[in-house]
Amino acid sequence: MARTELRPLIKLRSTAGTGHTYVTRKNRRNSPDRLVLRKYDPIVRRHVTYREDR
């Protein structure tokens, strides 16, 4: 199926340097750029910026 091409699995890596990651899917048509989200990092116990890792 073409499901994996349109919505690939991506890793979101913490910018706090802890190495913590989240795994999610994104739509390449709607957001072709790298994804940047603020999410909770349990290692530093606060919200930090997570960037798409390829």
Distance bins in CASP14 RR format, pairs under 12 A and 6 or more apart:
PFRMAT RR
TARGET T0000
AUTHOR 0000-0000-0000
RMODE 2
METHOD distances of the structure
MODEL  1
1 7 0 0 0 0 0 1 0 0 0 0 0
2 8 0 0 0 0 0 1 0 0 0 0 0
2 28 0 0 0 0 0 1 0 0 0 0 0
3 9 0 0 0 0 0 1 0 0 0 0 0
3 25 0 0 0 0 1 0 0 0 0 0 0
3 27 0 0 0 0 0 1 0 0 0 0 0
3 28 0 0 0 0 0 1 0 0 0 0 0
4 10 0 0 0 0 0 1 0 0 0 0 0
4 25 0 0 0 0 1 0 0 0 0 0 0
4 28 0 0 0 0 0 1 0 0 0 0 0
5 25 0 0 0 0 0 1 0 0 0 0 0
5 27 0 0 0 0 0 1 0 0 0 0 0
5 28 1 0 0 1 0 0 0 0 0 0 0
5 29 0 0 0 0 0 1 0 0 0 0 0
6 25 0 0 0 0 1 0 0 0 0 0 0
6 26 0 0 0 0 1 0 0 0 0 0 0
6 27 1 0 0 1 0 0 0 0 0 0 0
6 28 1 0 0 1 0 0 0 0 0 0 0
6 29 1 0 0 1 0 0 0 0 0 0 0
6 30 0 0 0 0 1 0 0 0 0 0 0
6 31 0 0 0 0 0 1 0 0 0 0 0
6 32 0 0 0 0 0 1 0 0 0 0 0
7 24 0 0 0 0 1 0 0 0 0 0 0
7 25 1 0 1 0 0 0 0 0 0 0 0
7 26 1 0 0 1 0 0 0 0 0 0 0
7 27 1 0 1 0 0 0 0 0 0 0 0
7 28 1 0 0 1 0 0 0 0 0 0 0
7 29 0 0 0 0 1 0 0 0 0 0 0
7 30 0 0 0 0 0 1 0 0 0 0 0
7 31 0 0 0 0 0 1 0 0 0 0 0
8 23 0 0 0 0 0 1 0 0 0 0 0
8 24 0 0 0 0 0 1 0 0 0 0 0
8 25 1 0 0 1 0 0 0 0 0 0 0
8 26 1 0 0 1 0 0 0 0 0 0 0
8 27 0 0 0 0 1 0 0 0 0 0 0
8 28 1 0 0 1 0 0 0 0 0 0 0
8 29 0 0 0 0 0 1 0 0 0 0 0
8 31 0 0 0 0 0 1 0 0 0 0 0
8 32 0 0 0 0 0 1 0 0 0 0 0
8 35 0 0 0 0 0 1 0 0 0 0 0
8 52 0 0 0 0 0 1 0 0 0 0 0
8 54 0 0 0 0 1 0 0 0 0 0 0
9 21 0 0 0 0 0 1 0 0 0 0 0
9 22 0 0 0 0 0 1 0 0 0 0 0
9 23 1 0 0 1 0 0 0 0 0 0 0
9 24 1 0 0 1 0 0 0 0 0 0 0
9 25 1 0 1 0 0 0 0 0 0 0 0
9 26 0 0 0 0 1 0 0 0 0 0 0
9 28 0 0 0 0 0 1 0 0 0 0 0
9 52 0 0 0 0 0 1 0 0 0 0 0
9 53 0 0 0 0 0 1 0 0 0 0 0
9 54 0 0 0 0 0 1 0 0 0 0 0
10 21 0 0 0 0 1 0 0 0 0 0 0
10 22 0 0 0 0 1 0 0 0 0 0 0
10 23 1 0 0 1 0 0 0 0 0 0 0
10 24 1 0 0 1 0 0 0 0 0 0 0
10 25 1 0 0 1 0 0 0 0 0 0 0
10 26 1 0 1 0 0 0 0 0 0 0 0
10 27 0 0 0 0 0 1 0 0 0 0 0
10 28 0 0 0 0 1 0 0 0 0 0 0
10 31 0 0 0 0 0 1 0 0 0 0 0
10 33 0 0 0 0 0 1 0 0 0 0 0
10 34 0 0 0 0 1 0 0 0 0 0 0
10 35 1 0 0 1 0 0 0 0 0 0 0
10 36 0 0 0 0 0 1 0 0 0 0 0
10 37 0 0 0 0 0 1 0 0 0 0 0
10 50 0 0 0 0 0 1 0 0 0 0 0
10 51 0 0 0 0 0 1 0 0 0 0 0
10 52 1 0 1 0 0 0 0 0 0 0 0
10 53 1 0 0 1 0 0 0 0 0 0 0
10 54 1 0 0 1 0 0 0 0 0 0 0
11 19 0 0 0 0 0 1 0 0 0 0 0
11 20 0 0 0 0 0 1 0 0 0 0 0
11 21 1 0 1 0 0 0 0 0 0 0 0
11 22 1 0 0 1 0 0 0 0 0 0 0
11 23 1 0 1 0 0 0 0 0 0 0 0
11 24 0 0 0 0 1 0 0 0 0 0 0
11 25 0 0 0 0 0 1 0 0 0 0 0
11 26 0 0 0 0 0 1 0 0 0 0 0
11 34 0 0 0 0 0 1 0 0 0 0 0
11 35 0 0 0 0 0 1 0 0 0 0 0
11 50 0 0 0 0 1 0 0 0 0 0 0
11 51 0 0 0 0 1 0 0 0 0 0 0
11 52 1 0 0 1 0 0 0 0 0 0 0
11 53 1 0 1 0 0 0 0 0 0 0 0
11 54 0 0 0 0 1 0 0 0 0 0 0
12 19 0 0 0 0 0 1 0 0 0 0 0
12 20 0 0 0 0 1 0 0 0 0 0 0
12 21 1 0 0 1 0 0 0 0 0 0 0
12 22 1 0 1 0 0 0 0 0 0 0 0
12 23 1 0 0 1 0 0 0 0 0 0 0
12 24 1 0 0 1 0 0 0 0 0 0 0
12 25 0 0 0 0 0 1 0 0 0 0 0
12 26 0 0 0 0 1 0 0 0 0 0 0
12 34 0 0 0 0 1 0 0 0 0 0 0
12 35 1 0 0 1 0 0 0 0 0 0 0
12 36 0 0 0 0 1 0 0 0 0 0 0
12 37 1 0 0 1 0 0 0 0 0 0 0
12 38 0 0 0 0 0 1 0 0 0 0 0
12 39 1 0 0 1 0 0 0 0 0 0 0
12 40 0 0 0 0 0 1 0 0 0 0 0
12 41 0 0 0 0 0 1 0 0 0 0 0
12 48 0 0 0 0 0 1 0 0 0 0 0
12 49 0 0 0 0 1 0 0 0 0 0 0
12 50 1 1 0 0 0 0 0 0 0 0 0
12 51 1 0 0 1 0 0 0 0 0 0 0
12 52 1 0 0 1 0 0 0 0 0 0 0
12 53 1 0 0 1 0 0 0 0 0 0 0
12 54 0 0 0 0 0 1 0 0 0 0 0
13 19 1 0 0 1 0 0 0 0 0 0 0
13 20 1 0 0 1 0 0 0 0 0 0 0
13 21 1 0 1 0 0 0 0 0 0 0 0
13 22 0 0 0 0 1 0 0 0 0 0 0
13 23 0 0 0 0 0 1 0 0 0 0 0
13 24 0 0 0 0 0 1 0 0 0 0 0
13 34 0 0 0 0 0 1 0 0 0 0 0
13 35 0 0 0 0 0 1 0 0 0 0 0
13 36 0 0 0 0 0 1 0 0 0 0 0
13 37 0 0 0 0 0 1 0 0 0 0 0
13 39 0 0 0 0 0 1 0 0 0 0 0
13 41 0 0 0 0 0 1 0 0 0 0 0
13 48 0 0 0 0 0 1 0 0 0 0 0
13 49 0 0 0 0 0 1 0 0 0 0 0
13 50 1 0 0 1 0 0 0 0 0 0 0
13 51 1 0 0 1 0 0 0 0 0 0 0
13 52 1 0 0 1 0 0 0 0 0 0 0
13 53 1 0 1 0 0 0 0 0 0 0 0
13 54 0 0 0 0 1 0 0 0 0 0 0
14 20 1 0 1 0 0 0 0 0 0 0 0
14 21 1 0 0 1 0 0 0 0 0 0 0
14 22 0 0 0 0 1 0 0 0 0 0 0
14 36 0 0 0 0 0 1 0 0 0 0 0
14 37 0 0 0 0 0 1 0 0 0 0 0
14 38 0 0 0 0 0 1 0 0 0 0 0
14 39 0 0 0 0 1 0 0 0 0 0 0
14 40 0 0 0 0 1 0 0 0 0 0 0
14 41 1 0 1 0 0 0 0 0 0 0 0
14 42 0 0 0 0 1 0 0 0 0 0 0
14 43 1 0 0 1 0 0 0 0 0 0 0
14 44 0 0 0 0 1 0 0 0 0 0 0
14 46 0 0 0 0 0 1 0 0 0 0 0
14 47 0 0 0 0 0 1 0 0 0 0 0
14 48 1 0 1 0 0 0 0 0 0 0 0
14 49 1 0 0 1 0 0 0 0 0 0 0
14 50 1 0 1 0 0 0 0 0 0 0 0
14 51 0 0 0 0 1 0 0 0 0 0 0
14 52 0 0 0 0 0 1 0 0 0 0 0
14 53 0 0 0 0 1 0 0 0 0 0 0
15 21 0 0 0 0 0 1 0 0 0 0 0
15 36 0 0 0 0 1 0 0 0 0 0 0
15 37 0 0 0 0 0 1 0 0 0 0 0
15 38 0 0 0 0 1 0 0 0 0 0 0
15 39 0 0 0 0 0 1 0 0 0 0 0
15 41 0 0 0 0 1 0 0 0 0 0 0
15 44 0 0 0 0 0 1 0 0 0 0 0
15 47 0 0 0 0 0 1 0 0 0 0 0
15 48 1 0 1 0 0 0 0 0 0 0 0
15 49 1 0 1 0 0 0 0 0 0 0 0
15 50 1 0 0 1 0 0 0 0 0 0 0
15 51 1 0 0 1 0 0 0 0 0 0 0
15 52 0 0 0 0 0 1 0 0 0 0 0
15 53 0 0 0 0 0 1 0 0 0 0 0
16 38 0 0 0 0 0 1 0 0 0 0 0
16 39 0 0 0 0 0 1 0 0 0 0 0
16 40 0 0 0 0 0 1 0 0 0 0 0
16 41 1 0 1 0 0 0 0 0 0 0 0
16 42 0 0 0 0 0 1 0 0 0 0 0
16 43 1 0 0 1 0 0 0 0 0 0 0
16 44 1 0 1 0 0 0 0 0 0 0 0
16 45 0 0 0 0 0 1 0 0 0 0 0
16 46 0 0 0 0 1 0 0 0 0 0 0
16 47 0 0 0 0 1 0 0 0 0 0 0
16 48 1 0 1 0 0 0 0 0 0 0 0
16 49 0 0 0 0 1 0 0 0 0 0 0
16 50 0 0 0 0 1 0 0 0 0 0 0
16 51 0 0 0 0 0 1 0 0 0 0 0
17 41 0 0 0 0 1 0 0 0 0 0 0
17 43 0 0 0 0 1 0 0 0 0 0 0
17 44 0 0 0 0 1 0 0 0 0 0 0
17 48 0 0 0 0 1 0 0 0 0 0 0
17 49 0 0 0 0 0 1 0 0 0 0 0
17 50 0 0 0 0 0 1 0 0 0 0 0
17 51 0 0 0 0 0 1 0 0 0 0 0
18 40 0 0 0 0 0 1 0 0 0 0 0
18 41 1 0 1 0 0 0 0 0 0 0 0
18 42 0 0 0 0 1 0 0 0 0 0 0
18 43 1 0 1 0 0 0 0 0 0 0 0
18 44 1 0 0 1 0 0 0 0 0 0 0
18 45 0 0 0 0 0 1 0 0 0 0 0
18 46 0 0 0 0 0 1 0 0 0 0 0
18 48 0 0 0 0 1 0 0 0 0 0 0
18 50 0 0 0 0 0 1 0 0 0 0 0
19 41 0 0 0 0 1 0 0 0 0 0 0
19 42 0 0 0 0 0 1 0 0 0 0 0
19 43 1 0 0 1 0 0 0 0 0 0 0
19 44 0 0 0 0 0 1 0 0 0 0 0
19 48 0 0 0 0 0 1 0 0 0 0 0
19 50 0 0 0 0 0 1 0 0 0 0 0
19 51 0 0 0 0 0 1 0 0 0 0 0
19 53 0 0 0 0 1 0 0 0 0 0 0
20 39 0 0 0 0 1 0 0 0 0 0 0
20 40 0 0 0 0 1 0 0 0 0 0 0
20 41 1 0 1 0 0 0 0 0 0 0 0
20 42 1 0 0 1 0 0 0 0 0 0 0
20 43 1 0 1 0 0 0 0 0 0 0 0
20 44 0 0 0 0 1 0 0 0 0 0 0
20 45 0 0 0 0 0 1 0 0 0 0 0
20 46 0 0 0 0 0 1 0 0 0 0 0
20 48 0 0 0 0 1 0 0 0 0 0 0
20 50 0 0 0 0 1 0 0 0 0 0 0
20 53 0 0 0 0 0 1 0 0 0 0 0
21 39 0 0 0 0 0 1 0 0 0 0 0
21 41 0 0 0 0 0 1 0 0 0 0 0
21 42 0 0 0 0 0 1 0 0 0 0 0
21 43 0 0 0 0 0 1 0 0 0 0 0
21 50 0 0 0 0 1 0 0 0 0 0 0
21 51 0 0 0 0 0 1 0 0 0 0 0
21 52 0 0 0 0 0 1 0 0 0 0 0
21 53 1 0 0 1 0 0 0 0 0 0 0
22 35 0 0 0 0 0 1 0 0 0 0 0
22 37 0 0 0 0 1 0 0 0 0 0 0
22 38 0 0 0 0 0 1 0 0 0 0 0
22 39 1 0 0 1 0 0 0 0 0 0 0
22 40 0 0 0 0 1 0 0 0 0 0 0
22 41 0 0 0 0 1 0 0 0 0 0 0
22 42 0 0 0 0 0 1 0 0 0 0 0
22 48 0 0 0 0 0 1 0 0 0 0 0
22 50 1 0 0 1 0 0 0 0 0 0 0
22 51 0 0 0 0 0 1 0 0 0 0 0
22 52 0 0 0 0 0 1 0 0 0 0 0
22 53 0 0 0 0 0 1 0 0 0 0 0
23 35 0 0 0 0 0 1 0 0 0 0 0
23 39 0 0 0 0 0 1 0 0 0 0 0
23 50 0 0 0 0 0 1 0 0 0 0 0
23 52 0 0 0 0 0 1 0 0 0 0 0
23 53 0 0 0 0 0 1 0 0 0 0 0
24 31 0 0 0 0 0 1 0 0 0 0 0
24 35 0 0 0 0 1 0 0 0 0 0 0
24 37 0 0 0 0 1 0 0 0 0 0 0
24 39 0 0 0 0 1 0 0 0 0 0 0
24 50 0 0 0 0 1 0 0 0 0 0 0
24 52 0 0 0 0 1 0 0 0 0 0 0
24 53 0 0 0 0 0 1 0 0 0 0 0
25 31 0 0 0 0 0 1 0 0 0 0 0
25 35 0 0 0 0 0 1 0 0 0 0 0
25 52 0 0 0 0 0 1 0 0 0 0 0
26 32 0 0 0 0 1 0 0 0 0 0 0
26 33 0 0 0 0 0 1 0 0 0 0 0
26 34 0 0 0 0 1 0 0 0 0 0 0
26 35 1 0 1 0 0 0 0 0 0 0 0
26 36 0 0 0 0 0 1 0 0 0 0 0
26 37 0 0 0 0 0 1 0 0 0 0 0
26 52 1 0 0 1 0 0 0 0 0 0 0
26 54 0 0 0 0 0 1 0 0 0 0 0
27 33 0 0 0 0 0 1 0 0 0 0 0
27 35 0 0 0 0 0 1 0 0 0 0 0
28 34 0 0 0 0 0 1 0 0 0 0 0
28 35 0 0 0 0 0 1 0 0 0 0 0
28 52 0 0 0 0 0 1 0 0 0 0 0
31 37 0 0 0 0 0 1 0 0 0 0 0
31 52 0 0 0 0 1 0 0 0 0 0 0
32 52 0 0 0 0 0 1 0 0 0 0 0
33 51 0 0 0 0 0 1 0 0 0 0 0
33 52 0 0 0 0 1 0 0 0 0 0 0
33 54 0 0 0 0 0 1 0 0 0 0 0
34 49 0 0 0 0 0 1 0 0 0 0 0
34 50 0 0 0 0 0 1 0 0 0 0 0
34 51 1 0 0 1 0 0 0 0 0 0 0
34 52 1 0 1 0 0 0 0 0 0 0 0
34 53 0 0 0 0 1 0 0 0 0 0 0
34 54 1 0 0 1 0 0 0 0 0 0 0
35 49 0 0 0 0 0 1 0 0 0 0 0
35 50 0 0 0 0 1 0 0 0 0 0 0
35 51 1 0 0 1 0 0 0 0 0 0 0
35 52 1 0 1 0 0 0 0 0 0 0 0
35 53 0 0 0 0 1 0 0 0 0 0 0
35 54 0 0 0 0 0 1 0 0 0 0 0
36 48 0 0 0 0 0 1 0 0 0 0 0
36 49 1 0 0 1 0 0 0 0 0 0 0
36 50 1 0 0 1 0 0 0 0 0 0 0
36 51 1 0 1 0 0 0 0 0 0 0 0
36 52 1 0 0 1 0 0 0 0 0 0 0
36 53 0 0 0 0 0 1 0 0 0 0 0
37 47 0 0 0 0 1 0 0 0 0 0 0
37 48 0 0 0 0 0 1 0 0 0 0 0
37 49 1 0 0 1 0 0 0 0 0 0 0
37 50 1 0 1 0 0 0 0 0 0 0 0
37 51 0 0 0 0 1 0 0 0 0 0 0
37 52 0 0 0 0 1 0 0 0 0 0 0
38 46 0 0 0 0 0 1 0 0 0 0 0
38 47 1 0 1 0 0 0 0 0 0 0 0
38 48 1 0 0 1 0 0 0 0 0 0 0
38 49 1 0 1 0 0 0 0 0 0 0 0
38 50 1 0 0 1 0 0 0 0 0 0 0
38 51 0 0 0 0 0 1 0 0 0 0 0
39 46 0 0 0 0 0 1 0 0 0 0 0
39 47 1 0 0 1 0 0 0 0 0 0 0
39 48 1 0 0 1 0 0 0 0 0 0 0
39 49 0 0 0 0 1 0 0 0 0 0 0
39 50 1 0 1 0 0 0 0 0 0 0 0
39 51 0 0 0 0 0 1 0 0 0 0 0
40 46 1 0 0 1 0 0 0 0 0 0 0
40 47 1 0 1 0 0 0 0 0 0 0 0
40 48 0 0 0 0 1 0 0 0 0 0 0
40 49 0 0 0 0 0 1 0 0 0 0 0
40 50 0 0 0 0 1 0 0 0 0 0 0
41 47 1 0 0 1 0 0 0 0 0 0 0
41 48 1 0 1 0 0 0 0 0 0 0 0
41 49 0 0 0 0 1 0 0 0 0 0 0
41 50 1 0 0 1 0 0 0 0 0 0 0
42 48 0 0 0 0 0 1 0 0 0 0 0
END
